[in-house]
Amino acid sequence: MVFTRKNLDWWCERGMVFLFLAMLVFAPLAFGAAELWAQLVLEAMAAGVFILWGVRLWLKANRRPKILWPPLAWPVMAFTVYAIYRYFTADIEYVARIEVLQVILFALLFFVVLNNLRGQEETELVAWTLITVATVIACLAVAQFVTHSDRVWNVYSGAMTRGTGTYISPNHLAGFLEMILPLALAFLLAGKIKIVPRILLGYAVVALLGGLTVTFSRAGWVSAAAGIFLTLGILLGHKNHRLPAAILLAVLLLGGTVFVNHYLAKTATFEQRVKPSDPGTGANYDWDTRRLMWGAAERMWLDNFWLGTGPAHFDYRFREYRPTEFQGRPDRCHNDYLNLLADWGAVGGIIVIGGMGIFVFGLIKTWPHVRRAENDFGSGQSNRFAFFVGAIGGLGALAVHSLMDFNLHIPANALVAVTLLALLASQLRFATDNYWLQVFTRERILLTGVLALTAAVFFWQGWRGGRESFWLARAGRQHIFSLEGAALLEKAFAAEPKNFQTADDIGECYRIQSLDGGNDYRQLAQTANGWFARAAALDRHDPQSRMRSGLCLDWLDDHVAAEKMLYEAGALDANSYYFVNTLGWHYVQTGDYPAARECFIRSLSLFGDNATARNYLQICDEKLVERASGRPVLPSGY
């Protein structure tokens, strides 16, 4: 074969399509790509896509390629530039870097889809790939629910009574399925497909509904219903699809009512998740917990109004705003809009909300031209129209679900959302030619440089993160808190010297070993204290490393320094029962039993199921009685 500029361009295009489809398949199958190793794989695949696009820019037959730049491209670019700026000004470099790389990944993939996968053939490939993968995962979720299995590949999800598919969280599986279900419904009713694929598509819709049902995600159910009603509502407004859409809507409503009343409502999971429960459990607990997190996020944003706390900083800054009723670790805010404001501030919120308005305006402008394509066929069936309607329904469902969860921070779900968003934005080219930009040599050099630099950064991050993940995995197989594990963790820290959590874990290994009281216990405790100092320097908002440092100092009989370190930790997480326990333990070591007793009483008020506080409270009471009586308190039953 003679390789010409034209067929080399064709091969690069096919390579991009293959890699991108592979990403769409891999991400949801790899636990939603929520783990770091899966994100690194996604970034490596994306780097390949970026390189191929850079090559294509120089292989175009006319040597003056054009790129599509709709209005939505401006807020996407603006947020990316803002994210890079916030990385360089963030308090915690490690988490900011991981988050900003994700922003860059999805921003560039938006432009890749916009300019390389916008064709009808590629759009249909994307749609069918998503529907196929979602159907397989939904079937797996149903099987998990029926067999009461909580195993996902080689790990346990802990959700034995709910289907999770290939995700760990059933809520995130619901977020994935709710975006695909309207797409499948739109192709079923309005797509120009043959009878056999249409029958298979009907089975896929049933499987998707079943998978969504067994997640028992209430927000997922509501969001999926919103997406379905939006999709069917659009189709009901057109005579070509009115009757099928009305029939399907009636079937869904009647069938769903019968199914829920005669089967689903009788399951223990339904009673636990949906029916009213006592305060502090079940539905009330979920709602109350979310309200507490939202209140903390609001205060966090108001204290950092314009720029926010920093990329992915919500979880790390939450402890300073912790309500006394919430003793867990939230990870995210469980509301993508509030999380946006807390992390990125008003500047980030304005960019995103402005982008949403521009996107809706583009849909309105595109609608007549997409509708015309549907009317070009006598039957009114059009794959372009079906994708347009289904993608709108899918993104609408995600927008509703984002009020109660954080699906946009799950890479697999974010990837689907970005894909649908870019393909919908690309439809604007049918309405006007005003958004095509001629790319001259200077622009090609600039764009190629951006793509090459991003690919290089992703490969560098992959090498760095891959080595870290390798040593962390090996350390995880060692005996907990062993010196052998500490040695492996040190290798992980050498690969990624900005990860404060690894430094803290190394320090904890040495601290626990020091508690054995061997001849080298002081040296081990001092080594541990050094690692805790490193962790605190890498994350100045982390109370845990300071608490553990205080424990070390108490063990070394430096109680004054220990108290100072614990007060620093208290300023960062005063309402944590764990901190109050640690402070109480410190007072026990210094013999200040009245102060220790007050700490353990407060700890029990924060978290009643707290054996440490109960046991030490009993010790404090016995010591106080001993001091008052002047005689040792004999053990019970002596």
ZADOGU-623460 format. One record per residue: residue in one letter; x, y, z of N, C-alpha, C, O in turn. Coordinates in steps of 0.05 Angstrom, whole numbers, plus 5000, padded with zeros to 4 digits. Layout:
aXYZXYZXYZXYZ
...
This chain:
m501749765000500050005000501850255000503750275015
v501150444982502550694981501150885000498850944997
f502650985020501551165039501651455029503751575026
t499351565024499151835016498152005039497351905060
r498252265036497252445057494352385063493452395086
k492752315043489952265047489452015063487852015082
n490751785055490151545070491451535097490551395115
l493651675101494851705128492851855146492551785170
d491652055135489652205150487252025158486252045180
w486551855139484351665145485051475167483451425185
w487551375167488351185188488551325215487751215235
c489451575215489551725240486651765251486251745275
e484851835233482051875241480951615253479651625274
r481451395240480451135250481651065277480350965295
g484251135280485551085305484351245328484051145350
m483651495322482351665342479651555350479051545374
v478151475330475451365336475751105353474251075373
f477650935346478050685361478850745390477750625408
l480750925394481650985421479451115437479151055461
f477951285425475851425440473651225447472651235470
l472851045429470850845436471950655458470450575475
a474550605457475750435478475550575505475150445525
m475850835505475550985530472650965540472250925564
l470750985522467950965530467250695542465450675559
v468550485532468050215542469650175568468550065587
f472150255568473850195591472850335617472750215638
a472250595614471650755639469450635656469850595679
p467050585645464950465662465550185672464650115693
l467150035656467749765665469849765687470049575702
a471449965688473649985708472650135733473950335741
f470450045745469350165769468650455765468750615784
g467950535741467350815735469750985732469551235731
a472150855732474750995730475051185754476351395752
a473951115777474151285801476851255815477651435829
e478251025810480850985822483051115806482751155782
l485251185819487351325806488551175783489151285762
w488850905786490150745764488450755739489550775717
a485750755742483950765719484151035706483951065681
q484351245722484651515711487151545695487251675674
l489351415704491851425690491651285663492751375643
v490151065663489750925637488151095618488851115594
l486051225628484551415611486251635600486051705576
e487951745617489751965608491651865587492252015568
a492751625590494551515570493151475543494251535522
m490751365544489151335519488551605506488651635482
a487751795523487152065513489652185500489452325480
a492052145513494552245501494952145473495852285455
g494251885468494451775441492551915422493251965399
v490051975432488152125415489252395408488952485386
f490452535428491452805423493752805403493952975385
i495452605405497652585386496652535358497552665339
l494752365355493652315328492252555317492352615293
w490852715334489652955324491753155315491553295295
g493953175330496153355322497253275296497953445279
v497553015291498552925265496552995243497353075221
r494052955248491953015228491953305219491353365196
l492653485238492653765231494653825208494254025194
w496653655205498653695184498353515160499853525141
l496253345161495753155139493353225122492853095103
k491953435129489553515114490353565085492353685079
a488653465067489353475038489653765029491353825013
n487953945039488054225030490154385045490654625039
r491354255065493554385081492554635096494154765109
r490054685095488954905111486354805124484154875116
p486654645145484254525157482654735172483654945179
k480154675176478354835192477654685217477454445218
i477154835238476154715263473454845270473055085264
l471754685282469154785291469454905318470454785337
w468555155321468855305346466155435353465855675348
p464255285363461655405370461955575395464055565408
p459855735402460055905425460755765451462055875469
l459855505454460355355478463355315482464255265505
a464955325461467855275463469155495480471155435494
w468055735481469255945496469155895526471255925539
p466855835538466855775567468455525573469655505595
v468555325555470255085560473155165562474555085581
m474055335543476855425544477355605568479455585581
a475355785575475755965597475955805623477755875640
f474355605627474455455652477155295654478255265675
t478055195631480655055631482955235639484655155655
v482955475627485055665634484855745664486955765678
y482455785674482055855702482955625720484155665741
a482355375711483255145727486255125729487355065751
i487655185708490555175708491555395727493455345743
y490355625726491155845745490755755774492455805791
r488355625779487755545807489655325816490155295840
y490655165798492654965806495155095818496155005838
f496055295805498555425814498055595840500055675853
t495655645847495055795872493655625893492855725913
a493455365889492055185907493755125932496255135931
d492355075954493755015979494954735979497154685990
i493554545967494354255968495054175939493254125923
e497554175933498454125905497553865894496653845871
y497753645909497253375899494353345889493853265866
v492453415906489653375898488853575876487253515859
a490053815877489454015856490453915829489153945809
r492853795829493953695804492253475792491653475768
i491353285808489653065798487053175787486153095766
e485853375801483353485792483653655766482053625748
v485753815765486053985742486753825717485953895695
l488353615721488853435698486253315687485953275663
q484353255705481853155696480353375680479053315660
v480453615689479153835675480353865647478853895627
i483053865645484353885619483653645602483153685578
l483553405613482853165598480153205585479853165560
f478053275600475353285589475053525571473453515552
a476453745577476253975559477353915531476153975511
l479653785530480853715504479253505490479053505466
l478153315506476453115493473953235482472953145461
f472953445494470653595483471353695455469753665436
f473753815452474553915426475153695406474753725382
v476153475416476653235399474053135387473853105363
v472053095404469453005394468253205375467153135354
l468453455383467253675367468353675338466853735319
n470853615335472153645309472953395295473853395272
n472653165308473552915296471452695297471652495281
l469452715314467452495316464652605311462652485320
r464452835298461852955294460252845271457852905267
g461552685254460152575231457952385238457852285261
q456052335220453752165226454651875234453551765253
e456551765219457451495225458751485252458151295267
e460451675259461751675285459751715308459951595329
t457851895303455751945324454151685330453651625353
e453451545309451951295313453651085327452750935343
l456251075320458050885333458150945363458150765380
v458351205370458451275398455851195412455951085434
a453651255399451051185412450750895416449950805438
w451350735396450950445399452950325419452350135433
t455350435420457350335439456350395468456450215485
l455350635472454350705499451950525507451850425529
i450150485488447750325494448550035500447449915518
t450449925484451249645489452649615515451949435530
v454549785522455949765547454049805571454149655590
a452249995569450350045590448449805594447749735617
t447649675572445949445575447249215589446149085606
v449849165582451348945594451649005624451248825641
i452249245631452649315660450049305675449949215698
a447849385662445149375675444449085680443349015701
c444948905661444348625665445948515689444948355704
l448448595691450148505713449048605739449048455759
a448048855740446848965764444448805773444048745797
v442748725754440348565760441248295771440048195791
a443248175759444247915769445347945797444947765814
q446748155803447748205830445448225850445648115872
f443348365843441148395861439748135866439048065889
v439347985845437847725847439447525864438347375880
t442147525861443847335875444947445901446447305915
h444147685908445147825933448247825934449447785954
s449447895911452347905909453248195911452048375899
d455348245926456448515928459248515916460948695923
r459848325899462548305887462548445860460848395843
v464448625856464848765830467648695821469648785833
w467848535800470448435791471848295814470948085824
n474048405824475548285845475348415872476948365890
v473448595875473048735900470148725909468448635894
y469748795934467048795946466049085947467449265957
s463549125938462449395938461049455965460749695971
g460349255980458949306005455949366002454649446021
a454949335977452149395972450649135964449849105941
m450448945982449348685976446348695968445448535952
t444948895978442048905972441449095949439049145943
r443449195936443049385913444949315890447149225895
g444049345866445749295843447649525837446849755837
t450149455833452149655827453449615799454949795790
g452949385787454149335761457149325763458249175780
t458549485747461449505749462349745765464749815765
y460549885778461150115795461250015824460249805830
i462450175841462450115870459950225883458750105900
s459150465874456750595885454350555867454550615843
p452150465877449650435861448650705851447450725830
n449150925866448251185857449751275832448551405814
h452251205830453751275806453051105782453151195759
l452350855787451350685765448750805755448250815731
a446950895773444451025765445051275748443651325728
g447151425756447851665740448751595712448151745693
f450051365709450851275683448551185666448251265643
l446851015678444550905663442551115655441251095634
e442151315673440051515667440751685643439051805630
m443351705636444151855612443751685586443251805565
i443951425589443751255565440951175559440151145536
l439251155580436451065576434951245557433651145539
p434951515560433451685541434551655512433051675493
l437151605510438351575483437251325470436551325447
a437151105486436050855475433050885468432150785447
l431551025485428651065479428351225453426551165437
a429951435450429751605426430351445401428951485381
f432351285401433051125377430850915372430250845349
l429750805394427550605391425150725377423950595360
l424450975384422051095373422451255348420751255330
a424751385346425151575324427551515306427951645285
g429051305313431451245297430751105271428750965269
k432351145251432051005225433650755226435950745215
i432550545238433950285241432050065232429650095231
k433249835226431749605216430349465239430749525262
i428649275231426849155251428348995272427649005296
v430348835264431848675283433348845303433048795327
p434949045294436149215314434149365332434649415355
r431749425321429749555337428649375359428149465381
i428349125353427448925373429548895395428948895419
l432048875386434248855406434449105423435049095447
l433849335410433949585425431649585446432049695468
g429449465439427249445458428049285483427449365505
y429449065478430448905500432449065517432549045541
a434149215503436149385517434749585535435649635558
v432549705526431149895543430049765568430249875590
v428949515565427949375588430249315608429949345632
a432649235597434949175614435849425628436549415652
l435949655614436749905627434849985649435750075670
l432249955644430350005665430649825689430549915712
g431249565684431649385706434149455722434149445746
g436349515708438849585721438449835738439449855760
l437050035727436550285742434850225767435250345788
t432850055764431149985786432649865810432249945833
v434449675804435749525826437949695839439149595858
t438649925828440550095842439250215868440650285887
f436550225868435050345890436150625897436150705920
s437050765876437851035880435451215875434551245853
r434451335897432051505894432551745876430851815860
a434851875880435552095862435851995833435152145814
g436951755830437151645803434551595790434151645767
w432551495806429851445795428551705787427451725765
v428751905804427452165797428852285773427452395755
s431452275772432952385749432352245723431952365702
a432251975724431651825701428851885691428351905667
a426951905710424251975702424152255688422752285669
a425752445699425752705686426852685658425852815640
g429052525654430152495628428252355609428052435585
i426852155618424952005601422652185594421852195570
f421552335613419352515607420152735588418652825571
l422652835591423653045573423852935544423053065525
t424852695542425152565515422452515503421952585480
l420752375518418052305507416352565503414752575485
g416752765520415253015517415953145491414153255477
i418553145483419353255457418053095434417053215415
l418152835437417052665416413952695414412852675392
l412652735437409752765437408953025422406653045413
g410753205420410153455406410353435376409953645363
h410853205365411153175336409352945326409352725338
k407953005305405852805296407052545288405752335290
n409552545277410852295268411252105291411351855287
h411652205315412352035338410352045361410751915382
r408252195357406352235379405151975389405151925414
l404151815372402751575380404651375393404051275415
p406951305380408851115394409751225421409951075440
a410351485423411251605448409051585469409651525492
a406551635461404351625480403951335490403451295514
i404051145472403750865479405950785499405450655519
l408450855492410750775509410450915536411050785557
l409651165537409351305562407251165579407551125604
a404951085567402850945582403850675592403250605615
v405350535576406450275584408350305608408250155627
l410050515606411950555628410450635654411150535676
l408450805652407050895676405450665688405550615712
l403850525671402150305682403950065691403449955712
g405849995674407549765681409249825705409649655723
g410250075707411850145730410150145756411150055777
t407750235754405950235778405449955788405549895811
v404749775769404149495776406649365787406549225808
f408949405774411449285784412149375811412949215828
v411949635816412749735842410849635864411749545885
n408249645859406349565880406349265886405949185909
h406749105865406448815869409048665873409048435881
y411248795868413848655872415848835887416648755909
l416449055876418649215887418049305915419849305932
a415649395920414949495947415149285969415149355992
k415149035961415348815981418148735987418548566005
t420148855974422948785980423848946004422949166010
a425748826019426748956043428349216036428249406051
t429649206013431249446005429449685999430049906006
f427149635987425249845981424149966007424050216010
e423549796026422549896052424650066066424050266079
q427149976064429250116077429850386064430450586077
r429750386037430650626022428450826017428951066015
v425950736014423750916005421750976026420951206029
k420850766041418750816061419750986084422150986090
p417951146097418851316119420251166141419450936147
s422251276152423851146173424251336196423551576195
d425351226218425851396241428051596235429751546218
p427951826248430152026244432851906250433151756269
g434751966233437451866236438051616222440251506222
t435951496208436351256193434951286166433251466162
g435651116147434251096122434151356107436151506106
a431751416096431351646079431951906094433252086083
n430851926118431252176133434252226139435152456137
y435652006144438552036149439952146125441652316127
d439352036101440652126076440052416071441752566064
w437552496075436752776070438052956090439153166083
d438052886116439253046136442253076132443353286135
t443552856125446352856121447053046098448953196099
r445653026076446153196053445753496061447353666053
r443753556075443253836083445653936100446454166098
l446753766117449053846133451453906115452854096119
m451853736095454153776077453654026060455554176055
w451154076051450654306035451054566051452054766041
g450254556077450654796094453654856097454455086096
a455254646101458154686103459254786077461054956078
a458354686055459354776029458655076024460255226014
e456255146033455455426030457255616046458155816036
r457755536071459555696088462355706076463755916077
m463255476066465955466054466155656031468155796027
w464055656014464055835991464056125999465556295988
l462256196018462056476026464656576039465256816037
d466156406052468756486063470956506041472956636046
n470456386018472456395996470856465971470856305951
f469556685971467356745952468256735923466956605907
w470356875916470956905887472456665876471756575854
l474356565889476056355878475556075890476655885880
g474056055911473455795923475855705939477855845942
t475655465950477755355967479955235951482255215961
g479455145926481455025910480454775896478454655906
p481654685875480754445860480754195878482754125889
a478354075881478053825897478753865926479453675940
h478554105936479254165964476854135983477254146007
f474454085973472154085991472453886014472053946037
d473353636007473553426027475653506048475353426072
y477753636040479953706058479453956075480553986097
r477754126065477054366080474454326096473854486114
f472954116090470454066104470754046134468954136149
r473053936143473353886172473354146188472554146211
e474154366176474054616190471154716193470654886210
y469354616176466554706176464754476185462354496182
r465854276197464254036204462054096224462654216245
p459554026218457454056238457753826259458853616253
t456953876283457253676304455753426298456453206308
e453553446282451953206276453153026255452252806250
f455253116241456452966219459252886226461053056229
q459652626229462352526238463752366216465952256221
g462552356192463852206171465652376154466052606159
r466652256132468252396112466652416086466052206075
p465852646077463952666055465052606027463552526010
d467652636023468952615997468152845979469753015973
r465652845971464553075955462053175969461153065989
c460953385958458753525971456053395967454053465980
h455953205948453353075941451453285929449053255931
n452653485916451153675900453253815883454853975892
d453253745857455353845839455454145837457554265833
y453154275840453054565837454354705861455854885858
l453654605885454854715909457854645911459454805920
n458454405902461254315902462954495883465254565889
l461654575861462954755842463655025856465855125853
l461755135870462155385883464155365906465855545909
a464055145921465955115943468755085933470655195945
d469154935912471854885901472955105884475255185886
w471155215866472055405846471055685850471855865835
g469255735869468355995875466456115855465555975836
a465756365859463956505841464956515812463456505793
v467556545809468756565782468156305767467256315744
g468756075779468155825766465155785761464355685740
g463555865781460655835778459556005755457855915740
i460556255752459656425730460356315703458756315685
i462756205701463656085675461855845668460955825646
v461355675688459755435682456855495677455655395658
i455655675693452855745689452555895663450555855648
g454456065656454456205630454656005608453256035587
g456355805611456555595590453955435587453255365565
m452555385609449955245607447955415592446455305576
g447955675597446155845581446755855552444955845535
i449355865546450255865517449455595504448655595481
f449755375519449055115508446055105502445255005480
v444355195520441455185515440755365491439055295475
f442055595489441555775466442355635440440955655420
g444555485441445355345417443355125409442855085385
l442254985429440254785424437754905410436654795391
i436955135420434555275409435155355380433455325362
k437555455375438255535348438555295329437955325305
t439455075339439854835323437254685317437054555297
w435354705335432854545334431554545306430854325296
p430954775294429554765268431054605246429754485230
h433654615247435254475227435354175232435354015213
v435354095257435253815263432453705257432153485248
r430453865263427653785258427153755228425653585219
r428553925212428253905183429353635173428253515154
a431553545185432753285177430753065182430652865167
e429253085204427252875209425052875188424052665180
n424253105179422053135159422953055131421253015113
d425553025127426552935101425752655094425752575071
f425052495115424252225111421152205114420052325132
g419952045097417052025098416051915124413851995134
s417551735136416751615161417351795185416351755207
g418952005180419752185202421952075219422552185240
q423151845211425251725227427951825218428551835194
s429551905237432152015231434051965255433352025277
n436351845249438251785271439452045283440052065307
r439752245266440752505276438752625296439552715317
f436252615288434152725305433952555331433652675353
a434052295328433852115352436152175371435752185395
f438552205361440852255378440452525392441052555416
f439652725377439252995388437352985411437853105433
v435052865408432952855429433952685452433652765475
g435052445447435952275468438252395485438252365509
a440152535471442352655486441352885503442352915526
i439353035494438153245511436953115536437253215558
g435452895532434252765555436352655574435952675599
g438452545564440552435581441952655597442452615621
l442652875584443953095599441953225618442753315640
g439453235611437353345629437253175655436953275677
a437252905651437252725675439652775692439452785717
l441952805680444452845696444253115711445153135734
a443153315698442953585710441153565736441753695755
v439053405735437353375758438853215780438753285803
h440152995772441552825791443752975805444452915828
s444953165791447153325803446353485827448053585841
l443753515831442753655855443153485880443153595902
m443453225877443553045900446052875901446552745922
d447752875880450052705880452352845865452153075858
f454552695861456852815848457752645825460152565823
n455952585806456552415783458652545765460152405751
l458752815764460652945746463552905757465452975742
h463852805781466552755791467252455788469252365798
i465452305775466152025769466952025739465352075722
p469551965733470552005706468851875684468551985663
a467951635689466351495668463851645661463151675638
n462451745682460051905677460652175665459152275648
a462752295674463552555663464352525633463752705617
l465552305626466352255598463852225581463852335559
v461852085590459352065575458052335572457152405550
a457952485593456752755592458152935573456853075557
v460852935574462353105555461953015526461753185508
t461752765522461352655494458652755484458452855462
l456552715500453852805491453853105487452653205468
l455153255505455153545503456553635477455553805463
a458853515471460353595447458853525422458853675403
l457653285421456153205397453653385393452953445370
l452353455414450153645411451053915402449854045385
a453254015414454354275405455154275376455054475363
s456154045367457054035339454754055319455154115296
q452254005328449954025310449454315301447954355282
l450654505315450354785308451454845280450755045268
r453154665270454254715243452154695222452554795200
f449854565227447754545208446154805207444654855187
a446354965227444755215228446255455216444955635205
t448955445217450455675207453355585201454255395212
d454655735183457455685177459255885192461655895187
n458156035211459656245224461656135245463456285254
y461455885252463155785273465455605263466655455279
w466055625238468355485227470755675226470555895216
l473055585238475355755238477555635220478155395222
q478655805203480855715186483355695203484055875218
v484755475201487255425216489655465198490155295180
f491055675202493455725187495855605201495655475222
t498255645189500655515200501155595229501755425246
r500855845235501255945263499355805282500255715304
e496855785275494855665293495355365295495055245316
r496255245273496854955274499154895293499154705308
i501155065292503555035309502655055338503454895355
l500955255344500055305371498355065381498754965403
l496454975365494654765373496254505376495754345394
t498054455357499654215359501454215384501754015397
g502454455390504054475415502454415440503454285458
v499954515441498254465464497654165466497754055488
l497054035444496453755444498853595452498653405468
a501253665441503653515448504453555477505253365490
l504253805487504853855515503053705534503853595554
t500453705527498453565544499053265544498953135565
a499653155520500352865519502752805535502952605549
a504852985534507252935549506652945579507752785594
v505053135588504353155616502852915625503352805647
f501052815609499452575616501352325618501052165636
f503252305599505052075600506852095625507451895638
w507752345632509352385656507752315681508752185699
q505252415682503552355705503052055706502851945728
g502651925683502251635683504551475694504251285709
w507051565686509451435696509751475726510251285741
r509251715735509551785763507351645779507951515800
g504951675771502751555785502751245784501951115803
g503651135761503850855758505850725778505250525790
r508150855781510150755800509050775828509450595845
e507751005834506551035861504550815866504550685888
s502750765847500650565851501850285855500750125870
f503950235840505249965843506349925871505749715883
w507750125882508850085909506750095930506949955950
l504650265926502450265945500949995946500249905967
a500649875922499349615922500949405936499949235950
r503649415932505349215946505349265976505349075992
a505349515984505249586012502649486025502549406048
g500449506010497849416020497649116025495949026040
r499548966013499548676018501248596042501348356049
q502648786054504248726078502548736103500248836103
h503648636125502248646150501848936158503649106154
i499549006168498849286173500749406193501349296213
f501649646186503449806203506149676208507449726228
s507049506189509649366192511849546181511249726165
l514249496190516549646179517049576150518049736134
e516349326142516549246114514649416097515349506075
g512249456107510349616093511249906092510950046071
a512450006113513550276113515650316092515750526079
a517450116089519550136068518350156040519350306024
l516250006035514950016009513450276005513450385983
l512250376026510950636025512950866019512251056006
e515350836030517351036024518151035995518751245984
k518150805982518650795953516350925938516851065918
a513850885948511551025935511851325938511251475920
f512751415962513051695966515351815949515252045940
a517451655945519551745927518551785898519451965884
a516651615890515451645863513651885862513452015841
e512151945884510252165884510652315911509252265930
p512652495912513352625937511452845946511952995965
k509152875932507153075940504752955953502953095962
n504652695955502352555967502552555997504052396008
f501152736010501252766039500252516053501052456075
q498252376041497152146054499151916057499251776077
t500951886037502951686038504951756061505751576076
a505752006063507452096085506252036112507551946130
d503652096114502252046139502151746146502551666169
d501651576126501551286130504251176138504450996155
i506451286127509151206135509551266164510551106179
g508851516171509251596199507651416218508651356240
e505251346210503551176228504850896231504650776253
c506050796210507450536213509650546234509850376251
y511250756232513450786252512350836280513450746300
r510150986282509051046309508050796322508550746345
i506550626307505550376318507750196326507650056347
q509850186310512150016317513550116342514549956358
s513550376346514750496370513250416395514450396416
l510650376393509050306416509750036428508949976450
d511249866413512049606424514049636447514449456463
g515249886448516949946471519749816470520949766491
g520649746446523349636444525549846450524950076457
n528049756448530249936454530350176435531450386443
d529250136411529450356392526750516390526250646370
y525150496411522550616409522650916405521051036391
r524651046418524951336415525651416386524551606375
q527551266375528351316347526051286328525651446310
l524451066332522151016315520051246318518951336298
a519651336342517651546347518651806334517051956323
q521151866336522252106324522052096293521552286280
t522651856282522351816253519451866245518851996225
a517551746260514751786255514052086255512552176238
n515052226275514452506277515452666253514152856245
g517752586243518752716219516952686195516452866180
w515852446192513952396170511352546173510152646154
f510452556198507952716203508453006197506653146187
a510853106202511453386195511353426165510453636155
r512353236150512253246121509353256111508653416094
a507753076122504953066114503553336120502053436103
a504053446143502853706151503753926132502154106126
a506253916124507254126105505954106078505454306065
l505353856069504153816043501153886043500053956022
d499953856066497053916068496654066094496353946116
r496654336093496554496117493754496129493354616150
h491854366117489154346128488554076140486254016147
d490653906143490253636152490653616182492853666192
p488553546197488853526227490053256235491153236256
q489753046218490452776226493452756231494252636252
s495152866214498052846218498852996243500752916257
r497453216250498053356274497253206299498553206319
m494953076297494052906320495952676325496752626348
r496852546303498652326307501352426316502752286332
s502152656308504652776318504452826348506352776363
g502152926357501652966385501852706401502952706423
l500752486390500952226403503852146406504652036427
c505452196385508352126386509752286408511352176423
l509152536409510452716428509752636457511352646475
d507152556461506352456487507952206494508752166517
w508252036475509751786479512651836486513951676500
l513752066476516452146482516552326507518652436513
d514352356521514152516546514552816541515252956560
d514152906516514253196511511453296510510353346488
h510153316533507353376534506653666526504453716516
v508453846530507954126523507854146492505954276482
a509754026478509754036449507253876438506053956418
a506553656452504253496443501753666445500053656427
e501353816467498953976471498854186449496654246439
k501054316443501054516422500254396395498654516380
m501254156389500554026364497653956363496353986342
l496553866385493753796386491954036384489754016372
y492754256395491154496392491154596363489154696353
e493354556349493354616320491354436305489954526287
a491354176313489453996300486554066307484754056289
g486154156332483454236339482454476324480054496319
a484254656317483354896301482454806273480954956260
l483254566264482554476238480154286238478854246217
d479554166261477353966261476253946290476353726302
a475254166301474454176329472153996335471853906358
n470353946315467953796321468153496314466153366311
s470553396311470953116306471252956332472753026349
y469652746335469752586359472552466362473452416384
y473752396339476352266339478452466351480152386366
f478352716342480152916354479752946384481652956399
v477152956392476552996421477552756437478552786459
n477352516425478452276438481452306442482552246463
t482852396420485752426421486552626442488452586457
l485052846443485753056464485252936492486852996510
g483152786495482652656521484852466529485652456552
w485852316509488052126515490552286524491952196542
h490952516511493252676519492952766548494952756563
y490652846556490252936584490552696603491452736626
v489852456594490352216611493352186616494152116638
q494952226594497852186597499052396616500952336629
t497852636616498952846634497752836662498552986680
g495752656666494552626692492352826698491352846721
d491452976678489353176681486653036676485453066654
y485752876695483352706691480752866689479052786673
p480453086703477953246699477753346670475553336658
a479953446658479853546631479453306612477953326592
a480653076618480352846601477452756602476252686581
r476252756626473452666629471552846612469752736599
e472053106612470353286596470653226567468653236552
c473053156558473453086530471852836522470552836501
f472052636539470652386532467652406533466152276518
i466652576551463752626552462952766526460852696514
r464452966517463853106492464052916468462452926450
s466052736468466352546446463952366444463052316422
l462852276467460452106466458052266457456252156444
s457952526462455752686453455852726422453852756409
l458352716411458652746382458152486368457052476346
f458952256381458651996368458251796390460051716404
g455751706393455051536416456251266415456951146435
d456551146391457650876388460750896388462050876367
n461750946412464551036414465750896438465851006460
a466850656433467850486455470250616468470650596493
t471950746453474350876464473651076485474751076507
a471751246479470951456498469751336523470251426545
r468051126519466750996543468850876561468750906586
n470750736549472750596566474550796581475050756605
y475351006567477151196580475551366600476651466620
l472951406595471351556615471251396641471351516662
q470951136639470950966663473650986677473650996702
i475850986662478451016675478751276689479751296711
c477751496676477951756689476251766715477251876735
d473951656714472251646738473651496761473651586784
e474851276754476251116775478651276786479151266810
k480151406769482451566778481551796795482851866815
l479351926789478352146805477452056832477852186852
v476051816833475251706858477651626875477751676899
e479751526862482151446875483551686888484451676911
r483551916873484752156884483152266907484252356927
a480552256905478852366926478952206951478852316973
s479151946949479251766972481951726983482351657007
g483951776967486751736976487451446975489651376984
r485751266966486350986964485950886935484250986921
p487550696926487250576899484450456897483450326916
v483250476874480750346868481250066859482550026839
l480249866874480749596867479049516843476749616840
p480049346826478549256802475949126811475849006833
s473949136794471349016800471648716804472948586788
g470448606826470548326832473048226846473447986850
y474648426855477148346869476548226896478448146910
